[in-house]
Amino acid sequence: IEKMHENKINEDFYIPTFLNSPTKIIIGTAIVYFIFSQLSQLFCHVTDIHLPPFFPAIGFATAMVFIFGRKALIGVAIGSLLFSINLYKTDFQDATTYGELLKLLQLLLVRPLIACLNAFFVTYLIKLWCKNNYPFTKGTHVLYFAAASILGCTIGVSIIMILFLNTSIFSIEQVLLLWNNRIRGNSLGIILFTPFVLSC
């Protein structure tokens, strides 16, 4: 009997038939990423940089890139940007100078850039090391997955933090705090949440 509610896209993953176009994939990814990001605010977080210790949205983002490829990165970027706008909307309302507004605009780019780079690098490393779209077919692949999650997050976060070292947005202490918390939170989000999404 033909399954009406699922559409096989490769030997490892199934997707609902309503996600049958790049536009729907991008919009669906953006919406779900935004929702997970909002839910992450229920966790305790580092007030100065608005970061929870565990960020499940990046785990969802990585799973979407696994399944749909690079087109999902557009949805990740949109969802992350919307989340950043919602997070800083009060600051935008209170901004009184061009310098404050410029700083906020630059801050809005931090999360989308890190989210996209993390999802891209982690997915790339896992596929490179596991030689498979599904990273849990062997015991050693689980170790590769964990290592790729940590390394991919470290590379992605480090690239963005190096760029922002040359601006006046963050002090060195804030950059180090952001760098450490981003790597930890995103790595845990991918390690703990991506397998759950991929197994659905």
PEZI-V956546 format. One line per field, one symbol per residue. ss: DSSP state (a for helix, b for strand, c for the rest). phi: phi as a letter, one per 30 degrees, with the letter a starting at -180 (. if undefined). burial: # if it has 24 or more other C-alpha atoms within 12 Angstrom, else .. A space follows every 50 residues. Layout:
# PEZI-V956546
ss=???
phi=???
burial=???
This chain:
# PEZI-V956546
ss=ccccccbbcccccbbccccccaaaaaaaaaaaaaaaaaaaccccbbaaac bbcccaaaaaaaaaaaaaccaaaaaaaaaaaaaaaaacaaaaaacccaaa aaaaaaaaaaaaaaaaaaaaaaaaaaaaaaccccccccaaaaaaaaaaaa aaaaaaaaaaaaaaaccccccaaaaaaaaaaaaaaaaaaaaaaaaaaaac
phi=.dddcbbdcadcbcbdddccbeddddddddddddddddddddddbdedbh cddbbdddddeddddedciddddddddddddddddddcdddddddcbddd dddddddddddeddddddddddddddddddhadcdbdbdddddddddddd ddddddddedddddddccdcddddddddedddddddddddddceeddddd
burial=.............##...#.....##############.##.......## ###################################.##............ ...#.######################.##.#####....#..####### ###########..#....##....#.###################.##..
